[in-house]
């Protein structure tokens, strides 16, 4: 159950971080204004909070593993929101990143 909780938290964190960055991007680059930027900043703050809820107590491990989730999540976001179509190298790279997440977070360890 701990692994499932951890994965859910990674997904929720990714939605807030990627969504927050996208909102800031829209506010600045697409000239949608301060409301979009403000919403993005709030979402980014929520991401930071969600990351602290991970069951593992090691900040460096959580952040390193989350990097792989961020890579894959960014491509999924781009597909769903911006109509981006990743090529096979994008997909292979994202899968490699997710394999890294699995090794970093869920490999058996002696404590």
C-alpha positions as CSV (number, residue, x, y, z in Angstrom):
1,X,0.0,0.0,0.0
2,X,2.9,2.4,0.6
3,X,4.1,2.1,-3.0
4,X,0.6,2.8,-4.3
5,X,0.3,5.9,-2.0
6,X,3.7,7.1,-3.1
7,X,2.8,6.7,-6.8
8,X,-0.5,8.6,-6.2
9,X,1.4,11.4,-4.5
10,X,3.9,11.6,-7.4
11,X,1.0,11.9,-9.9
12,X,-0.7,14.6,-7.8
13,X,2.6,16.5,-7.3
14,X,3.2,16.3,-11.1
15,X,-0.3,17.7,-11.9
16,X,0.3,20.7,-9.6
17,X,3.9,21.4,-10.7
18,X,3.4,20.9,-14.4
19,X,0.0,22.6,-14.3
20,X,1.4,25.5,-12.3
21,X,4.3,26.0,-14.6
22,X,1.9,25.8,-17.6
23,X,-0.3,28.5,-16.0
24,X,2.7,30.8,-15.5
25,X,3.8,30.1,-19.1
26,X,0.3,31.0,-20.3
27,X,0.2,34.2,-18.2
28,X,3.6,35.4,-19.4
29,X,4.3,33.9,-22.8
30,X,0.7,33.9,-24.1
31,X,-0.2,37.3,-22.4
32,X,-3.1,35.9,-20.4
33,X,-2.3,38.1,-17.4
34,X,-1.6,38.1,-13.7
35,X,-4.5,35.9,-12.7
36,X,-3.0,33.0,-14.6
37,X,0.4,33.7,-13.2
38,X,-1.0,33.9,-9.7
39,X,-2.9,30.6,-10.1
40,X,0.3,29.1,-11.3
41,X,2.3,30.3,-8.3
42,X,-0.4,28.8,-6.0
43,X,-0.3,25.5,-7.8
44,X,3.5,25.4,-7.6
45,X,3.2,26.0,-3.8
46,X,0.8,23.1,-3.5
47,X,3.2,20.9,-5.4
48,X,5.9,21.7,-2.8
49,X,3.5,20.7,0.0
50,X,2.4,17.5,-1.7
51,X,6.0,16.4,-2.1
52,X,6.4,16.4,1.7
53,X,3.7,13.8,2.1
54,X,5.8,11.0,0.5
55,X,6.3,8.1,2.9
56,X,10.1,8.1,2.4
57,X,11.9,10.6,4.7
58,X,14.8,11.4,2.4
59,X,14.3,14.7,0.6
60,X,17.1,14.0,-2.0
61,X,15.7,10.6,-2.9
62,X,12.2,12.0,-3.3
63,X,13.3,14.9,-5.4
64,X,15.6,12.7,-7.6
65,X,12.9,10.2,-8.2
66,X,10.3,12.9,-8.8
67,X,12.5,14.2,-11.7
68,X,11.6,11.1,-13.7
69,X,7.9,11.5,-13.0
70,X,8.2,15.2,-14.1
71,X,9.8,14.2,-17.4
72,X,7.1,11.6,-18.2
73,X,4.3,13.8,-16.8
74,X,5.4,16.8,-18.9
75,X,5.1,14.8,-22.1
76,X,1.7,13.5,-21.1
77,X,0.6,17.1,-20.2
78,X,1.9,18.3,-23.6
79,X,0.0,15.6,-25.4
80,X,-3.3,16.3,-23.6
81,X,-3.2,20.1,-23.3
82,X,-1.0,21.3,-26.2
83,X,-1.6,18.6,-28.8
84,X,2.1,17.7,-28.8
85,X,2.9,14.3,-30.3
86,X,6.1,12.7,-28.8
87,X,8.3,10.7,-31.1
88,X,9.7,7.3,-30.2
89,X,12.8,8.9,-28.6
90,X,10.6,11.0,-26.3
91,X,8.7,7.9,-25.3
92,X,11.9,5.8,-24.8
93,X,13.4,8.6,-22.7
94,X,10.3,8.9,-20.5
95,X,10.2,5.2,-20.0
96,X,13.9,5.2,-19.0
97,X,13.1,8.0,-16.5
98,X,10.3,6.0,-15.0
99,X,12.5,3.0,-14.7
100,X,14.9,5.2,-12.7
101,X,12.0,6.3,-10.5
102,X,11.2,2.6,-9.8
103,X,14.9,1.8,-8.9
104,X,15.4,4.9,-6.8
105,X,12.1,4.7,-4.8
106,X,11.0,1.1,-4.7
107,X,14.2,-1.2,-4.9
108,X,14.5,-3.3,-1.8
109,X,16.8,-1.8,0.7
110,X,18.2,-2.8,4.1
111,X,17.5,0.0,6.5
